Amino acid sequence: MSHLASTTLIGFIVGVLGTGLGGAFSFFMKNPSRRFLSSIIGLSGGVMLAIVAFELLPEAFDIAGVTNTAIGLGMGAIISAFLDSLIAPSTKTRLSEKQGYLKTGILLGLGIALHNFPEGLAIGSGFAAESRLGISLAIVIALHNVPEGIAMVVPMKIGGYGTLKAFLLTLLVGAPMGLGAYFGVLIGEMAYGLIGICLAFAGGTMLYITIGELIPKGKELDKGRISTIFAIFGFILGIIISKRF
């Protein structure tokens, strides 16, 4: 197998394995209480915010600079808002509770898929520079993608998707990492500058979805403080994931 093909395969496996492990959480969700679901969604939202704040944006600042990062961040949020308006029905028709959660899961899946492409670029350009660097990046990225799979699969399950369907979708959103790895090897060092802008764009989409969809949905499920408390725990967990691995 050629170096290009093997690196592409590694990127694909890392993407599918990371979000897929998180998506496997759906197999353990057997008639969970609203309070439990509120906790998990809050936790997932906190983790996502921390990953954006302490992983995606610092890396984007280092690579692309403040101005390009801010532009990428804003564009990501704007595109997410546009997709949100396409997925949601007209203002005359209100979404049911299940439809609302399903929309959140779909938007989050799109955001994660966008996020996985620049991570694939990082893996591919890492392997182009040195195999050991590529392997290290692949392991770290796989670990980071597990909570993202959980964050995606929970609202999909609440929204009415079956266990297997929700799980398979978490596998699907990991696939763009293989595409990113392919281009990362092809363009080598040239990919480095592109990674920063892509990371900022992905950060904008994930911020929009987490703040606008995920965290509010956690509060809707349980009117108490449980979602907020777990969001803070999730934020702390996200810091640990970003800084320790």
N, C-alpha and C positions, 0 to 999 in steps of 0.2 A: 504493500500500500504506500502511495506517495506521501510526502510530508504534508502537502496541502490537504489531501483526503483524510489523513489521520487526525490532523488538527481540527478540521471541520467536524469530524465524528466526535472528537473529544468535547468540542463546544456544544454540540447537539446533546450529548449524554449529560453534560454538566447542567445545561438548562433544564432538560426534562427531569433529571434526578432531583434537582434542588426544589423546584416548585411542586414536583410530583410527590416528594416526601411530605411536604406541607399539605398537599391535596389529599393525601391518604388519611388525614385527620377526619375526613368525611365519613369513613367507614366506622368510626367510633362514635358518631353522633346519632344516638338512638333515643328519639323523643326527648331532647334536652329542654330544660326549663328556659323561660324567657330571661330569667336572671343570669343563668349560665351563659346563654348566647350573648347577652349584653356585656358580660365580663370578657368573653373571648374577642368580641368585636372591638371593645375598648382597648384590650391588650394589643390586638393587631394594629389598630390605628396608632397607638403610641410607638410601636416598633417601626412602623412605616415612617412616621415623622422623624424619628431619630436617624433612620438610615438616610433620609434625604438631607437632614441637617449636618450629620457628622461623617457621611460617606460620599454621597453623590456631589453635593455642592462644594465641599473643600477640594475634592479631586478636580471638579470643573474649574474652580478658581485657579488652581495651580497650572492647569493645562491651557485654558482658554482666556484667562483674565477676567476681571470683574465685569467689564462692559458686555463681552460676548456671553458670559454666564447669565447676566441679568436679562439679556435679549432672549436667550434660549429658554430661560425659566418662564418669562412672560409668554412666549410663543407656545410653550407646552400647556400653560394654563388656559390660554385662549382656544387652542385646538380642543382641549378637553371640554371646555364650556360649549363649543360648537357641537361636538359629538353628543354631549349631554342633551342638547336641544333636539338633536335628531332622534335619539333613543326615546326621550320622553314624549308623550302624546301632547296634543294641543292643550292650551290652558282651560278649555271648556271641559276636558275630560281629566278627572283626578285619578292618579294611580292608586290601585289597591295596595295594601301593605306588602303583600307578596311581590307584586310587580315592582314596587319601590326597591326592595332588597335585591331583586333579580337585576334591576338596572345598575345598582351599586356594584354587584359582582361582575357584570359585563364590563363596566367602565374600568374597574380595577384590573380586570384581565387585560384590557387594551393597554393600560398604563404599564403593567408588568412586562408585557410583550415588547413595548417600546424601550423599556429599561434594559431588557435582556440583549437587545442588539448591540448597544455600545459596550456592554460587558463582554459580549462575544468578540468585539473588536479588540478589547484589551487582552483577551486570551490569545487571539490570533497573532497580534503584534508582539505579545510576550514570547510565544513560541518562535516567532521569526527572529527575535533577538537572542534568546537562549532557552533551551528546553526546560531547564530547572525553574526559570521565572514563569514560564507558561503553566507548568504543573502547579506551582504555588498559587498562582492566580486562580486556576481552575478549582482548587480545593476550597479556597476562601469564598469564592463566588457561589459555589454550591451550598455552603453553609448559610450564607446570607439570604439565599432564595427560599429557604424552608419557611420562615415566618410569612413571606409574601404569598406562598401557596395557601397557608392557613387563612390569611386575610381575604383571599379571593374565594375560597371554597365555602366559608361559613355563610356569607350573604346569599350565595347561589343555592345552598341547601335550604335556607329559610325561604327563599323565593320560589321553591317548588321543584328545583332540579333534582333528579334522582342521584343517588350516591355515585354510581358508575359514571354518569354523564358529567357531573361536577368534577370528578377526579380526572377524567380524560381531558377536560378542558384545561385543567392545571398543567397537564403534560403538554398540551398544544401550545400554551403561551411560552413554554421554555424553548420551543423550536427556533425562534429567531436568533438565539445565541449561536447556533450552528452556522447560520448565515453570516452573522457578525464575525465569527472566527474565520470563516472562509475569506472574507474581504480583508480581515486583519492581516492574514498571511500574505495576500496578494499585494497589498499596498504598504506593508511593513511599517516603517517609521512615519510615512505619510498619514497613517491611521491615527497617530498619536494626537494630532491637532483636532481631528474630527471627533475623537472620543470626548473631549471636553464639552463641545457644543451639544453632542448627543446626550451626555449625562445631564446637562442643565435642562434640556428639553424634557427628558424623562422625569427629572425632578419636579418640573412644573406640572406635568400631568399627575404625578403621584400626590403632590401637595393639594391640587384641586380636588382630587377624588377623596383623599383622606379627610381633609377639613370640611369639604362640602357634602360628602356622602357617608363615609364610614363612621366617623365619630358621632354625627347627629343620629344615625341609625342605631347606634349603641344606646344613646339616651332614650330613644323612642321605645326600645324593648323593655327598659326598666327605668322608672321615673326617679329612682333613688340615686345614690352617689356611686354605686358599684362600677358603672362604666367609666366614670372619671378617675376613680382610684386605680382601676386596672389600666387605663390609658397612661397614667403616670408610671406605673410599674413597667408597662410596655416600653415607654420612652427610655427608662433606665436600662431595661434589657437590650434595647436597640443600641444604646451607647456601648454596652459591654460587647455586643456582637461586632460593632464597627471597630472598636479599639483593641479588642483582645484577639481577634482572629484575622 
